[in-house]
């Protein structure tokens, strides 16, 4: 797949910029003034320190149910790209995906995804903490970056990560379009942070009690199965384990998240 990269030093939002694009257009920036994540959580990023990328993918003719699974495939691409950046680092903590939109390293959030439907396209927004090392106190224990994991004196290469991510996205898009998420379900299960754990999922923004139960993984339709109940959307965290999220502050304050 051929991508066309459009870069700005500063923009309001790369996802907003991508609304003017066509299939294969990619929008990046060194800084965002109105970046946001899933459920409108804030994006916190030092200028030039992280990867902020939004890519446009054609979804014309696809059922809405299939389109809703694309964020999970984007997550797999982000997992592969980040893993490549850490391939030479000894003793790297596990790199895992946390349904529906977070990428964790050692249980700490390093990246998130925000996918939005626009006309006959999906805008796949990905934010990765690359060289960020100073996080606000309220999220410091739950956030990490490539630089923090690598522990290297030199900065991680944002452009190299960008190119790796686009390669991984391009390698998966055609298969997903032809076969849906079912083609990726087995791979997702291997890197699923929630699978096999007792989790709590809040499915609405009101004060309703969360659904609590054993997570048995993500289904072919992209739903999360918790205690035998399929969950189509919501905020999830592992019960009794510091997995990088809490319902009080949300899971997406330091990186982007996805909207399914």
N, C-alpha and C positions, 0 to 999 in steps of 0.2 A: 504494500500500500504506500502510495506517495503522499507525503505531508508537505504543506507549505507553512513555514513558520513566520509569524508576525510578532515582533517584540517591541515593547515600550518600556522605558525606564520606570515610568509611573503610570498607573491607570486606576480607575475606580474599581473595576472588577474584570478579571479575564473572562469569566463566564458571560458577563454583560457584553464585552467586546465580541465574543464568539457568536452572538446573535446576528451579527452582520456577515458571518462567514458561510461557507459551503462545505460539503463533504471533503475532508482532508485538511481543512484549515486549522492551524494551531496558533493559539494566542498565549504569550508569556509576558511576564513583567518582573521587574526587580522589586517593585513595591505596589501594594494596593491600598487605596484609601477607603474603600467600602467593601472589602472582602468579607465573605460570610460563609458559614458552613450550614449543614443540615439543621433545620428548625431555627434558622437565622442566628445561630451562635456566632460569636465574633471570631475573626481570624486575627491572630497576633503574630507579627513577623517583622523582624528587623530588615530594613531595606537591603536587598542583595544577598541575604543570608540563606534563602530557601527557594525551592522550586514551586512556582505557581503557574500552572498550565491548564489550558482548556482546549479540548480538541472536538471538532465537529464530525459526527458520524451519521450517515444516511440510514434512516429506519423506515423509509416509505414502504408500504405494503405489509409491514409486520404487525402482528396482533399486539394490542397493548400489554397483554400478559407476558409476551416475550420481551418487549421493550423494557418492562419493569425489572427484568433480570440482568440488564446490561451493567449496572453498577457492580454486580458481583464479579463479572468478567473483567471489568476495569480494575477491581481489587486484585485479581489474580495477576494481571499485568504489572501492577505496582509492586506486588509481592516479589515477582520475578526480577524486576529492575533493582529494587532495594537489595535483594539477596545477591545480585551480581556485584553491586557496589561493596558488599561486605565479604565477598568470597575469599579474599586473602587475609582477612582479619582472624586471628586465632581466638578460640573460645567465644564465638559470637553467641549471645542468647538466642533462643528460638524466635524466628520471624513468623508471625501468625496473622491471620485475618480474623477480625471480629465483626460478625454480621451486625448491621448491613454495610458499614462504610469505613471501618477503621483498620489500619495496619499497625500492629504492635511489634516491638522488639523487646524481649524480656518482660512482657507484660506492660510496657510503657508505649504510649501512642507516638508514632513517628510520622504517620501520614493519614490522610482522610480523603474522601471522594464526595463530590457533589455532582450528580447527574440530573440534568433538566431537559425536559422535552421542549423543543421549539420547532413549530411547523412539522416538517417531515424529517427532522433530525433530532439527535440527542447530543447535547453538549456535555462532554465528560470533563469535569473539573477535578484536577488532582493537585493536592498540596502536600509537599514533603518537607519536613524539617531537615535541612541539610547541614548548615553551619551554625544554626541557632544553638547557643549554649547557656544563655541566661533566660530562664523562664520565670514568669510571675510566681510568687510564693504559693498561690492557691492551686497551681497546676504543676509545680516543679517536681513533685513526687510521682506524677503520672505521665510526664512527657519526656521524650528523648529526641535525639537527632543523629544523623550519620556521624557527625563529628564527635559527639559524645560517645557513641558506641565504638567508633574506631580508635578513639583516644590518641589520635595522631596530631602532631604539631601542625602539619600542613592542612589547609582547608580542603574539604571534599569538593569535587568538580561538579558544579550544578549543570553545566552543559552536557557533560558525560552522562549524568543521570537522566537528563531530558531525552537524550538520544536513545538510551537504553529503554526508557519507558515507551517512547514512540515505537520502537522496534517490537516490543512485547505487545503493545496494543494492536499494531498492524498484523501481527502473527495470529491473533485470536479473533479479530473482527469477522473475517470471512466464515470461519467455522461456526461462530456464534450465530451469525445471520442465517446460515443454512440449517443448523441443527439445534440452536437454542442453548440454554444453560445446561441441559442434560449432558451435553458433550464434555462439560467441565466439572460435573458434580463430584466425581471420584477424586479428582485432583483437589478440589476445594476441601473435601473431607480431611485430607492429609494435613492441611495447614489451618484448619478451623480451630480457633481459640476456644470457642464455646462448647464444641462437641464433647460429650461425655462428662460435662460439668453441670452442677446444679445452678440454675440461673434465675434471675428475676427480670421480667420484661414489662416495661410500662408502655402500653399501646396507645395511650391518649395523653393529652396535656393536662387533663383534669386530675382530681385527687383520687380517682379510682385505684383500688388496690392492684399492684402489679401481678401478672401471671408468674407463678413460681413453679419450677419443676425441673426434671432432668432434661437437658438438651441432647437430642439424638441426631442433630445435624441439620444441614440445609437440604431441602427437597429439590427435585428437578424443576419445579415451578418457582424456585427462589425463596420459598417460605422457610422460616425457622421452625422446627418441630420441638416444642417444649411441653413435656408431660403429655405427649400425644396430641397436643393442640397446635395446629399450624398458625404461625404468626406472620402476617403480611408486612407489618411495619411497626417500628417502635424503638425504644431505647432499652438495651440489654446490658446487664452486668452479672458477673459471677458472684453468687452469694457467699459471703464470708471470705472472699479472696480479693486482695487489692489488685484489680486488673486494669486500673487506669481510668475508671469511670465511676461517677456517682450521679444519682438522679438530681442532686442538689445543684450541681454546676453544669451538668450535661457532659457529653463525651466529645464535644467538637469545638471547644474554645480555642485550642491552639493550632488546629489545622482544619482543612475543609472536611465536610461530610457529604453524604449523598441524600437525595430526595428520591424515594421510590414511589 
